Amino acid sequence: MYNYYGYCPYSSYPSMQMGSFIRILHASPDAPAVDVYINNNLVASNLKYRQFTEYLQVPPGRYNVKVFAAGQRTNPVIDTEVNVTPMSIATVAAVGRLENIKLLPIPEPRMPIPPGKLYIRFGHLSPNAPRVDVRLPNGQTLFRNVGFEEVTDYIPVDPGTYTLEVFLAGTDERVLYVPNVNLQPNRFYTVYAVGLAGQRPPLQVLIPLDGNSYL
């Protein structure tokens, strides 16, 4: 069982006018720090595993994204195209082990939040972990049978401090214990499971505030 986690609350992002926004997440557990270029322009330097960039405002369109080991400009580990739709928000995650690393765009849809509630979802980004369920200590299942590269829909929950437990799907074998998760009202959160099950870096979660909370 692992109980490592990272919590990334709302902090310093300014309010911005409506537009298209992307941020980059380094979620490849055995990849080095990287530099990220969009259309050959450097947008992130020395981005380390588990780190997010800030949101970048970009016009809608199709972009070439190259990812290099930090300080290099040859032999990119990723060279692909990403489509940005109008008025969209997305986290673009580098996922998988280094030998088969890829980009996974994860949309963050804008939608109204029920009064007094927040939205939360779960993203499985651990390349060697099997399918999992996410439960509360009272046995309530929040998310069921989520596999690698899958991101659930948002669900509304009450604000408060939660303990999240991750189990192998359909079993009572707990693989991750995440206490003291403080979730604020009128926000969108994604709980990202990253790392490696039974190996290092260990399985843990990142819980950023999603851009649809304030962009």
C-alpha positions in Angstrom: 0.0 0.0 0.0 1.2 3.5 -0.8 0.1 6.7 0.8 2.1 9.3 -1.1 0.2 12.1 -2.7 0.6 15.6 -4.0 -2.1 18.2 -3.6 -2.1 21.3 -5.9 -4.7 23.8 -4.7 -5.9 26.9 -6.4 -3.1 29.4 -6.0 -2.0 32.2 -8.3 -3.6 31.8 -11.7 -5.2 35.1 -12.8 -8.7 35.3 -14.2 -8.6 35.3 -18.0 -11.1 36.1 -20.7 -12.8 33.2 -22.4 -10.5 31.5 -25.0 -8.6 28.2 -25.5 -6.1 27.1 -22.9 -3.8 24.2 -22.4 -1.3 23.1 -19.8 1.2 20.4 -19.9 1.6 17.6 -17.3 4.7 15.4 -17.0 3.3 12.1 -15.9 5.8 9.7 -17.4 7.4 8.0 -14.3 10.7 7.0 -15.8 11.2 10.0 -18.2 13.8 12.7 -17.4 12.9 16.4 -17.1 11.8 17.7 -20.4 11.6 20.8 -22.6 8.4 21.2 -24.5 8.1 23.1 -27.8 4.9 24.0 -29.6 5.4 24.9 -33.2 9.1 25.0 -32.4 8.6 27.7 -29.7 9.8 26.7 -26.2 6.8 26.8 -23.8 8.2 24.7 -20.9 11.8 24.3 -19.7 13.1 21.5 -17.4 9.6 20.2 -16.7 10.0 17.4 -14.2 7.9 14.3 -13.5 4.7 15.3 -11.6 4.9 19.0 -12.6 2.3 21.0 -14.5 2.9 24.1 -16.5 0.6 27.1 -16.1 -2.2 27.3 -18.6 -1.2 28.8 -21.9 -3.7 30.7 -23.9 -3.6 29.7 -27.6 -5.7 30.3 -30.7 -7.7 27.2 -31.8 -5.9 25.1 -34.4 -3.6 22.2 -34.9 -0.2 22.4 -33.3 3.0 20.4 -33.5 4.3 19.5 -30.1 7.9 18.2 -29.6 9.2 17.0 -26.2 12.9 16.7 -25.7 15.1 15.6 -22.8 15.8 18.9 -21.0 18.6 20.9 -22.7 18.4 18.9 -25.9 17.1 19.8 -29.4 17.7 16.5 -31.2 15.9 13.1 -31.0 12.6 14.2 -29.4 10.9 11.6 -27.2 7.6 12.9 -28.5 6.8 14.6 -31.9 3.1 14.7 -32.5 0.1 16.9 -33.4 -2.4 18.3 -30.9 -5.7 19.8 -32.0 -7.0 22.7 -29.9 -10.7 23.4 -30.4 -12.3 26.9 -30.0 -13.2 28.0 -26.4 -11.6 24.8 -24.9 -9.5 24.0 -21.9 -7.3 20.9 -21.6 -4.5 19.3 -19.8 -2.1 17.6 -22.2 -0.3 14.8 -20.2 2.9 13.0 -21.2 2.0 9.5 -20.2 3.5 6.0 -20.3 7.0 4.7 -19.7 9.8 6.5 -21.6 10.0 3.7 -24.2 6.4 4.3 -25.4 5.7 7.8 -24.0 2.9 9.7 -25.7 0.7 12.8 -25.2 -2.9 12.3 -23.9 -5.1 15.4 -24.2 -7.6 15.6 -21.4 -10.5 18.1 -22.0 -11.8 20.2 -19.1 -15.3 21.1 -20.2 -17.0 24.2 -19.0 -20.3 23.6 -17.3 -22.4 25.0 -14.5 -21.7 23.7 -11.0 -24.8 22.9 -8.8 -25.1 25.4 -6.0 -22.9 24.5 -3.0 -21.2 21.6 -4.8 -18.0 20.9 -6.6 -17.0 18.6 -9.4 -14.4 15.8 -9.1 -13.2 13.1 -11.5 -10.4 10.5 -11.6 -7.7 10.0 -14.2 -5.6 6.8 -14.3 -2.1 7.7 -15.6 -0.1 4.8 -14.0 1.2 2.7 -16.9 1.6 -0.6 -14.9 -1.3 -0.4 -12.6 -4.4 -2.5 -13.3 -8.0 -1.2 -13.4 -9.0 0.4 -10.1 -12.0 1.6 -8.1 -12.0 4.8 -6.0 -14.0 4.7 -2.8 -14.6 6.6 0.4 -14.0 5.0 3.8 -17.7 4.4 4.2 -17.6 2.1 1.3 -19.2 4.5 -1.3 -17.7 4.0 -4.7 -17.0 7.2 -6.5 -15.4 5.7 -9.7 -15.4 2.2 -10.9 -13.2 0.0 -13.1 -10.9 2.8 -14.4 -8.0 1.7 -16.6 -4.8 3.3 -17.8 -5.3 6.5 -19.9 -9.0 6.6 -18.9 -10.5 9.7 -17.3 -13.9 9.5 -15.8 -16.7 12.1 -16.1 -17.0 14.7 -13.4 -19.4 13.9 -10.5 -20.8 16.5 -8.1 -19.9 16.1 -4.4 -20.2 18.3 -1.3 -17.2 20.4 -0.3 -15.2 19.1 2.6 -12.1 17.1 3.6 -12.1 13.6 2.2 -10.1 10.4 2.4 -9.8 8.7 -0.9 -9.0 5.0 -1.2 -8.0 3.3 -4.4 -8.6 -0.5 -4.8 -7.9 -3.0 -7.5 -11.2 -3.1 -9.4 -13.8 -5.3 -8.0 -11.7 -6.3 -4.9 -11.0 -5.1 -1.4 -7.2 -4.9 -2.1 -6.3 -1.3 -1.4 -3.3 0.1 -3.4 -3.5 3.8 -2.4 -4.7 5.7 0.6 -5.1 9.5 0.2 -6.1 11.3 3.4 -6.9 15.0 4.1 -8.0 16.0 0.6 -9.6 19.5 1.1 -12.1 20.2 -1.7 -13.6 23.7 -2.0 -17.0 24.6 -3.4 -17.5 25.8 -7.0 -14.4 24.1 -8.2 -13.4 21.4 -10.7 -10.8 18.9 -9.6 -9.1 15.9 -11.3 -7.5 13.2 -9.1 -4.6 11.9 -11.3 -3.0 8.6 -10.3 0.6 8.6 -11.4 3.7 6.5 -10.7 4.2 2.8 -10.7 2.4 0.1 -8.8 5.0 -1.8 -6.7 7.9 0.0 -8.1 9.6 3.4 -8.0 8.5 6.2 -8.3 5.6 4.9 -6.3 2.0 5.1 -7.0 0.5 8.5 -5.8 -2.0 11.1 -6.7 -1.9 14.7 -8.0 -5.0 16.8 -7.3 -4.7 20.1 -9.3 -7.4 22.6 -9.6 -8.7 22.4 -13.1 -8.7 25.4 -15.4 -12.5 25.2 -15.9 -12.7 26.5 -12.3 -11.5 30.0 -13.2 -10.7 30.4 -17.0 
